[in-house]
Amino acid sequence: MLLKLLNTVILLGCLQGFILCALLYFSPPKRLPERLLATLLLLLSLASLNIYLSESNMPPLVGVVLSLVPTIIFMPFGPLIYFYARSLIDPDFKLRREYRIHFLPVIIDVLPALAAGGLILSRVFIGMDREYQLQWDSIIGQYNSWSDLPRWISITAYLIVTKKYFLNVSASIRQRHQKHIAWLKIFLNTFLVFQAVWFVFLVPYIIPSSRFAVLYYVGYYPIYVPLAFLIYGLGIKGFLHSRLTAKTPSEGNSSQLTKEQADKLIAAITRAMEEEKLYRQTDIDLDRLIRYVGSDQRTVSHVLNRYFLKSFNNLINYYRVEEVKQRMAAPGNEHLTLSGIAFECGFNSQSTFQRAFRQVTSLSPKEYLERQTALKNR
């Protein structure tokens, strides 16, 4: 009776997670934070579905499908939590290509499914004997047990990094995003509590001598029942938060900005870039520009998008690239390297410089330099 009740709790959490995932992903506002939270809920729900089917009297075919299709995918949890927090606090935040490296450890989750597929193919085409297959099944089982350790470490590490990012947010940003800050406190602290519960279960679970006793007496319920409540709480709260913040007007109604106010702000932003050259600061952010021009985030973003036709990051990179082009063409700079010039103009990595330069000029720095050289020699 108790097991049926626990399985029902897990199933309901799983179904609710799928529903909230669909609502967050497909209904407005279709922003990056909603998509990241939807992906997180999807992975939580898939893991819950796996344990529910595993603990039920399922047909053998379902067991084969579960072994071939990775449904317990925990390694992306940490990056998703971190990027979700950043996207809430920084409206200009985007998932760039270089961030993909954070998701590469997902191979730890996918490897058992690949191994199971290899075993089935070996048995069908090569005729693997039963004893050899049992040995491989045992190895996969041991791997599945030990893989929980890097999963726990990864999520915990990202939670700590997210906490540090959260604590280092400036006072002005905290003031503008009070609702996001309050929600993120609940979000992060809830995950930290779950990590503590998981750690209590994990220690005896990864020890071979005590693993059998843990699974015999309590199974995986000490993890997946709290996981279901995690889906319940964070899913509903996150969904309501996204709807509330989408309908709440921000400070400074930019749609009512007068021409005089817009002209003043355009002049202030232009002065910040062309006279003060704020773009040379490698750690420049939107908050610093807002403080310089004495406005608010919504109004500054509106002016950048409408009058400069650029986002904040694109504006900064545009001015940096323009100065790089000027320095490349200046007499006496032939001995300087492109990387050296780029770093002096505010870029902090070669890859960012290359990408920004191509975005502004449609050419790589080398191609641009070769074209300018050819024009001079005509």
Backbone hydrogen bonds, N-H to C=O, Kabsch-Sander energy under -0.5 kcal/mol:
donor,donor_aa,acceptor,acceptor_aa,energy
5,L,1,M,-2.0
6,L,2,L,-2.6
7,N,3,L,-2.6
8,T,4,K,-2.1
9,V,5,L,-2.2
10,I,6,L,-2.2
11,L,7,N,-2.5
12,L,8,T,-2.8
13,G,9,V,-2.1
14,C,10,I,-2.3
15,L,11,L,-2.7
16,Q,12,L,-2.6
17,G,13,G,-2.2
18,F,14,C,-2.0
19,I,15,L,-2.2
20,L,16,Q,-2.8
21,C,17,G,-2.3
22,A,18,F,-2.1
23,L,19,I,-2.2
24,L,20,L,-2.8
25,Y,21,C,-2.1
26,F,22,A,-2.5
27,S,23,L,-1.7
31,R,29,P,-1.8
35,R,31,R,-1.9
36,L,32,L,-2.5
37,L,33,P,-2.4
38,A,34,E,-2.4
39,T,35,R,-2.1
40,L,36,L,-2.1
41,L,37,L,-2.5
42,L,38,A,-2.2
43,L,39,T,-2.1
44,L,40,L,-2.2
45,S,41,L,-2.5
46,L,42,L,-2.3
47,A,43,L,-2.0
48,S,44,L,-1.9
49,L,45,S,-2.5
50,N,46,L,-2.2
51,I,47,A,-2.0
52,Y,48,S,-2.2
53,L,49,L,-2.6
54,S,50,N,-2.3
55,E,51,I,-1.9
56,S,52,Y,-0.6
56,S,53,L,-0.6
58,M,56,S,-2.0
62,V,59,P,-0.9
63,G,59,P,-1.3
64,V,60,P,-1.9
65,V,61,L,-2.3
66,L,62,V,-2.6
67,S,63,G,-1.6
68,L,64,V,-1.3
69,V,65,V,-2.6
71,T,69,V,-0.5
73,I,71,T,-1.1
74,F,72,I,-0.6
77,F,74,F,-1.9
80,L,76,P,-2.4
81,I,77,F,-2.5
82,Y,78,G,-2.4
83,F,79,P,-2.9
84,Y,80,L,-2.1
85,A,81,I,-2.2
86,R,82,Y,-2.1
87,S,83,F,-2.5
88,L,84,Y,-1.5
89,I,85,A,-1.8
90,D,86,R,-3.1
93,F,90,D,-1.9
96,R,94,K,-1.1
99,Y,96,R,-1.4
100,R,97,R,-1.9
101,I,98,E,-0.8
102,H,99,Y,-1.6
103,F,100,R,-1.8
104,L,101,I,-1.0
106,V,103,F,-1.6
107,I,104,L,-1.8
108,I,105,P,-2.2
109,D,106,V,-1.1
110,V,106,V,-1.8
111,L,107,I,-2.2
113,A,110,V,-0.5
114,L,110,V,-1.9
115,A,111,L,-2.7
116,A,112,P,-2.6
117,G,113,A,-2.3
118,G,114,L,-2.1
119,L,115,A,-2.2
120,I,116,A,-2.3
121,L,117,G,-2.4
122,S,118,G,-2.3
123,R,119,L,-2.3
124,V,120,I,-2.1
125,F,121,L,-2.8
126,I,122,S,-1.9
127,G,122,S,-1.4
128,M,122,S,-0.8
133,Q,129,D,-1.9
134,L,130,R,-2.2
135,Q,131,E,-1.8
136,W,132,Y,-1.9
137,D,133,Q,-2.6
138,S,134,L,-2.1
139,I,135,Q,-2.0
140,I,136,W,-2.6
141,G,137,D,-2.2
142,Q,138,S,-2.4
143,Y,139,I,-2.5
144,N,140,I,-2.7
145,S,141,G,-1.6
146,W,142,Q,-2.4
147,S,143,Y,-2.4
148,D,145,S,-0.9
149,L,146,W,-1.4
151,R,147,S,-1.4
152,W,148,D,-2.6
153,I,149,L,-2.5
154,S,150,P,-2.6
155,I,151,R,-2.4
156,T,152,W,-2.4
157,A,153,I,-2.7
158,Y,154,S,-2.4
159,L,155,I,-2.2
160,I,156,T,-2.1
161,V,157,A,-2.4
162,T,158,Y,-2.7
163,K,159,L,-2.3
164,K,160,I,-2.3
165,Y,161,V,-2.5
166,F,162,T,-2.7
167,L,163,K,-2.4
168,N,164,K,-1.7
169,V,166,F,-0.8
174,R,170,S,-2.2
175,Q,171,A,-2.1
176,R,172,S,-1.7
177,H,173,I,-2.1
178,Q,175,Q,-0.7
181,I,177,H,-2.8
182,A,178,Q,-2.5
183,W,179,K,-2.1
184,L,180,H,-2.8
185,K,181,I,-1.9
186,I,182,A,-1.5
187,F,183,W,-2.7
188,L,184,L,-3.0
189,N,185,K,-2.3
190,T,186,I,-2.2
191,F,187,F,-1.7
192,L,188,L,-2.2
193,V,189,N,-2.0
194,F,190,T,-2.1
195,Q,191,F,-2.4
196,A,192,L,-1.9
197,V,193,V,-2.2
198,W,194,F,-2.7
199,F,195,Q,-2.3
200,V,196,A,-1.8
201,F,197,V,-1.6
202,L,198,W,-2.9
203,V,199,F,-2.0
205,Y,201,F,-1.3
206,I,202,L,-2.4
207,I,203,V,-0.5
210,S,207,I,-1.4
211,R,207,I,-1.5
212,F,208,P,-0.7
214,V,210,S,-2.0
215,L,211,R,-2.5
216,Y,212,F,-2.3
217,Y,213,A,-2.3
218,V,214,V,-2.3
219,G,214,V,-1.2
221,Y,218,V,-1.2
223,I,220,Y,-1.6
224,Y,220,Y,-2.3
225,V,221,Y,-2.2
227,L,223,I,-1.7
228,A,224,Y,-1.8
229,F,225,V,-1.9
230,L,226,P,-2.1
231,I,227,L,-2.0
232,Y,228,A,-2.5
233,G,229,F,-3.0
234,L,230,L,-2.1
235,G,230,L,-0.6
235,G,231,I,-1.5
236,I,232,Y,-1.9
237,K,233,G,-2.4
238,G,234,L,-2.5
239,F,235,G,-2.2
240,L,236,I,-2.7
241,H,237,K,-2.4
242,S,238,G,-2.1
243,R,239,F,-1.8
244,L,240,L,-2.6
245,T,241,H,-2.7
246,A,242,S,-1.4
247,K,243,R,-1.3
248,T,244,L,-1.1
254,S,252,G,-1.2
256,Q,253,N,-1.6
257,L,254,S,-1.5
262,A,258,T,-2.6
263,D,259,K,-2.7
264,K,260,E,-2.1
265,L,261,Q,-2.2
266,I,262,A,-2.8
267,A,263,D,-2.3
268,A,264,K,-2.1
269,I,265,L,-2.5
270,T,266,I,-2.5
271,R,267,A,-2.5
272,A,268,A,-2.1
273,M,269,I,-1.8
274,E,270,T,-3.3
275,E,271,R,-1.8
276,E,271,R,-2.4
278,L,272,A,-2.4
280,R,277,K,-1.6
281,Q,278,L,-1.8
282,T,280,R,-0.5
284,I,281,Q,-1.7
288,R,285,D,-0.6
289,L,285,D,-1.6
290,I,286,L,-2.5
291,R,287,D,-2.1
292,Y,288,R,-1.9
293,V,289,L,-2.5
294,G,290,I,-1.4
295,S,290,I,-1.5
300,V,296,D,-2.4
301,S,297,Q,-2.8
302,H,298,R,-2.1
303,V,299,T,-2.4
304,L,300,V,-2.6
305,N,301,S,-2.4
306,R,302,H,-2.7
307,Y,303,V,-2.5
308,F,303,V,-1.3
308,F,304,L,-0.5
309,L,304,L,-0.6
310,K,304,L,-2.2
315,L,311,S,-2.4
316,I,312,F,-2.4
317,N,313,N,-2.4
318,Y,314,N,-2.2
319,Y,315,L,-2.1
320,R,316,I,-2.2
321,V,317,N,-2.7
322,E,318,Y,-2.4
323,E,319,Y,-2.0
324,V,320,R,-2.2
325,K,321,V,-2.5
326,Q,322,E,-1.9
327,R,323,E,-2.6
328,M,324,V,-2.4
329,A,325,K,-1.5
330,A,326,Q,-1.0
333,N,330,A,-1.4
336,L,333,N,-1.6
341,I,337,T,-2.2
342,A,338,L,-2.6
343,F,339,S,-2.5
344,E,340,G,-1.7
345,C,341,I,-1.3
346,G,343,F,-1.2
347,F,342,A,-2.0
353,F,349,S,-2.0
354,Q,350,Q,-2.6
355,R,351,S,-2.4
356,A,352,T,-2.7
357,F,353,F,-2.7
358,R,354,Q,-2.0
359,Q,355,R,-1.9
360,V,356,A,-2.0
361,T,357,F,-2.7
362,S,358,R,-2.2
363,L,357,F,-0.5
368,Y,364,S,-2.7
369,L,365,P,-2.4
370,E,366,K,-2.4
371,R,367,E,-2.2
372,Q,368,Y,-2.4
373,T,369,L,-2.3
374,A,370,E,-2.2
375,L,371,R,-2.1
376,K,372,Q,-1.9
377,N,373,T,-1.7
378,R,375,L,-0.8
